[in-house]
Amino acid sequence: MSSIAAEMGGSKGTLWSYSTSKEELFEAVPDDRTRANPSEVESLFDARDELRGTLRNFCRGILTKITSPQGLRLHRVIPGEAVRFPEIGRIFNERASLRLLSTLRTYLAEQMAAGKLVAGDPDLSVSTSARAC
């Protein structure tokens, strides 16, 4: 808590005025860091671009986000804290990973419906695409 207070330039008392527990404060971190994610992810899918280019841009965009200084810090903190606070891992998974995969699934299903991809199981396609990134 002292480190967080020092980083934000406030006091531990100020932190406690925003949250009722340490767990609540830790849960706010992935929520805050992934809040802008839906619009950022959706912007990676340009319907005017060809399929291969769009998927390439998607993979590059996600890798850029994950390997940014903020992304690296988040991906270091979450696993360590999830051991003590499993809820933080669930929140991060729901608000980042699952939202991202859902957006990709929707895009692939739309491409299948438009005949730009062979019709199939969008969930299997997401799994294959995610591994390719």
Sine and cosine of phi, psi and omega as CSV:
sin_phi,cos_phi,sin_psi,cos_psi,sin_omega,cos_omega
0.00,0.00,-0.59,0.81,0.02,-1.00
-0.89,0.45,-0.66,0.75,0.01,-1.00
-0.90,0.44,-0.65,0.76,0.01,-1.00
-0.91,0.42,-0.70,0.72,0.01,-1.00
-0.88,0.48,-0.67,0.74,0.01,-1.00
-0.90,0.43,-0.65,0.76,0.00,-1.00
-0.90,0.45,-0.65,0.76,-0.04,-1.00
-1.00,0.08,-0.16,0.99,0.03,-1.00
0.98,0.18,0.43,0.90,0.00,-1.00
-0.79,-0.61,-0.40,-0.92,-0.01,-1.00
-0.88,-0.48,0.24,-0.97,0.06,-1.00
-0.90,0.43,-0.54,0.84,0.05,-1.00
-0.87,0.50,-0.64,0.76,0.04,-1.00
-0.90,0.44,-0.67,0.74,0.04,-1.00
-0.85,0.53,-0.70,0.71,-0.05,-1.00
-0.92,0.38,-0.38,0.92,0.04,-1.00
-0.96,0.27,-0.34,0.94,0.01,-1.00
-1.00,-0.07,-0.33,0.94,-0.03,-1.00
-0.58,-0.81,0.42,-0.91,-0.04,-1.00
-1.00,-0.06,-0.25,0.97,-0.01,-1.00
-0.45,-0.89,0.29,-0.96,0.05,-1.00
-0.90,0.44,-0.61,0.79,0.02,-1.00
-0.87,0.49,-0.69,0.72,0.01,-1.00
-0.89,0.46,-0.64,0.77,0.03,-1.00
-0.90,0.43,-0.70,0.71,0.01,-1.00
-0.91,0.42,-0.55,0.84,0.04,-1.00
-0.93,0.38,-0.47,0.88,-0.01,-1.00
-0.94,0.33,-0.42,0.91,-0.05,-1.00
-0.89,0.45,-0.84,0.55,0.00,-1.00
-0.90,0.43,-0.52,0.85,0.03,-1.00
-0.89,0.46,-0.73,0.68,0.00,-1.00
-0.91,0.41,-0.68,0.73,-0.07,-1.00
-0.95,0.31,-0.35,0.94,-0.03,-1.00
-0.95,-0.30,-0.03,1.00,-0.07,-1.00
-0.85,0.53,-0.68,0.73,-0.04,-1.00
-0.99,0.17,-0.14,0.99,-0.12,-0.99
-0.82,0.57,-0.70,0.71,-0.07,-1.00
-0.84,0.54,-0.73,0.68,-0.02,-1.00
-0.93,0.36,-0.59,0.81,0.05,-1.00
-0.90,0.44,-0.69,0.73,-0.01,-1.00
-0.92,0.40,-0.72,0.69,-0.02,-1.00
-0.88,0.47,-0.53,0.85,0.01,-1.00
-0.93,0.37,-0.30,0.96,0.03,-1.00
-0.97,0.24,-0.27,0.96,-0.01,-1.00
-0.98,-0.22,0.99,-0.13,0.01,-1.00
-0.99,-0.13,0.94,-0.35,-0.06,-1.00
-0.88,0.48,-0.39,0.92,-0.01,-1.00
-0.98,0.18,-0.32,0.95,-0.04,-1.00
-0.99,0.13,0.39,-0.92,0.04,-1.00
-0.96,0.29,0.39,-0.92,-0.13,-0.99
-0.82,0.58,-0.78,0.62,-0.05,-1.00
-0.86,0.50,-0.69,0.72,0.01,-1.00
-0.91,0.43,-0.64,0.77,0.02,-1.00
-0.90,0.44,-0.73,0.69,0.01,-1.00
-0.91,0.42,-0.60,0.80,0.06,-1.00
-0.89,0.45,-0.72,0.70,0.04,-1.00
-0.88,0.47,-0.63,0.78,0.04,-1.00
-0.87,0.50,-0.78,0.63,-0.02,-1.00
-0.88,0.48,-0.70,0.71,0.02,-1.00
-0.89,0.46,-0.68,0.73,0.00,-1.00
-0.88,0.47,-0.69,0.72,0.01,-1.00
-0.92,0.39,-0.70,0.71,0.02,-1.00
-0.89,0.46,-0.62,0.79,0.04,-1.00
-0.89,0.45,-0.68,0.73,0.00,-1.00
-0.91,0.42,-0.72,0.70,-0.04,-1.00
-0.92,0.40,-0.60,0.80,-0.07,-1.00
-1.00,-0.04,0.07,1.00,0.09,-1.00
-0.93,0.37,0.36,-0.93,0.03,-1.00
-0.81,0.59,-0.68,0.73,0.01,-1.00
-0.92,0.40,-0.67,0.75,0.02,-1.00
-0.90,0.44,-0.67,0.74,0.03,-1.00
-0.89,0.45,-0.68,0.74,0.03,-1.00
-0.87,0.49,-0.70,0.71,-0.02,-1.00
-0.89,0.45,-0.67,0.74,-0.02,-1.00
-0.96,0.27,-0.20,0.98,0.14,-0.99
-1.00,0.03,-0.65,0.76,-0.08,-1.00
-0.96,0.29,-0.73,0.69,-0.12,-0.99
-0.84,0.54,-0.79,0.62,-0.02,-1.00
-0.87,0.49,-0.63,0.78,0.00,-1.00
-0.91,0.41,-0.67,0.74,-0.02,-1.00
-0.98,0.20,-0.42,0.91,-0.01,-1.00
-0.91,0.41,-0.38,0.92,0.06,-1.00
-0.90,0.43,-0.69,0.72,0.00,-1.00
-1.00,0.06,-0.53,0.85,-0.05,-1.00
-0.79,-0.61,0.99,0.17,-0.06,-1.00
-0.82,0.58,-0.47,0.88,-0.02,-1.00
-0.88,0.48,-0.55,0.84,-0.02,-1.00
-0.91,0.40,-0.59,0.80,0.06,-1.00
-0.91,0.41,-0.65,0.76,0.03,-1.00
-0.90,0.43,-0.70,0.72,0.00,-1.00
-0.88,0.47,-0.73,0.68,0.00,-1.00
-0.88,0.48,-0.69,0.73,0.00,-1.00
-0.88,0.47,-0.71,0.70,-0.02,-1.00
-0.92,0.39,-0.70,0.72,-0.15,-0.99
-1.00,0.05,-0.30,0.95,0.00,-1.00
-0.90,-0.43,-0.94,0.33,-0.13,-0.99
-0.88,0.47,-0.80,0.59,-0.06,-1.00
-0.92,0.40,-0.60,0.80,0.04,-1.00
-0.90,0.44,-0.68,0.74,0.02,-1.00
-0.88,0.47,-0.75,0.67,-0.01,-1.00
-0.92,0.40,-0.56,0.83,0.05,-1.00
-0.91,0.42,-0.67,0.75,0.03,-1.00
-0.90,0.44,-0.68,0.73,0.04,-1.00
-0.90,0.44,-0.67,0.74,0.01,-1.00
-0.87,0.49,-0.70,0.71,0.02,-1.00
-0.87,0.50,-0.71,0.70,0.01,-1.00
-0.87,0.49,-0.73,0.68,-0.02,-1.00
-0.91,0.42,-0.63,0.78,0.05,-1.00
-0.89,0.46,-0.65,0.76,0.04,-1.00
-0.90,0.45,-0.64,0.77,0.01,-1.00
-0.92,0.38,-0.59,0.81,0.07,-1.00
-0.91,0.41,-0.70,0.71,-0.01,-1.00
-0.90,0.44,-0.52,0.85,0.00,-1.00
-0.99,0.11,-0.04,1.00,0.01,-1.00
0.98,0.18,0.21,0.98,0.01,-1.00
-1.00,0.06,-0.28,0.96,0.10,-1.00
-0.77,-0.64,0.49,-0.87,0.08,-1.00
-0.89,0.46,0.75,-0.67,-0.01,-1.00
-0.87,0.49,0.66,-0.75,-0.01,-1.00
-0.12,-0.99,-0.39,-0.92,-0.02,-1.00
-1.00,0.02,0.94,-0.35,-0.02,-1.00
-0.86,0.51,-0.53,0.85,0.01,-1.00
-0.91,0.41,-0.65,0.76,0.06,-1.00
-0.91,0.41,-0.62,0.78,0.04,-1.00
-0.90,0.44,-0.63,0.78,0.04,-1.00
-0.89,0.45,-0.71,0.71,0.00,-1.00
-0.87,0.50,-0.70,0.72,0.02,-1.00
-0.91,0.41,-0.69,0.72,0.00,-1.00
-0.91,0.42,-0.67,0.75,0.00,-1.00
-0.89,0.46,-0.63,0.77,0.04,-1.00
-0.93,0.37,-0.55,0.84,-0.01,-1.00
-0.93,0.36,-0.49,0.87,0.03,-1.00
-0.90,0.43,0.00,0.00,0.00,0.00
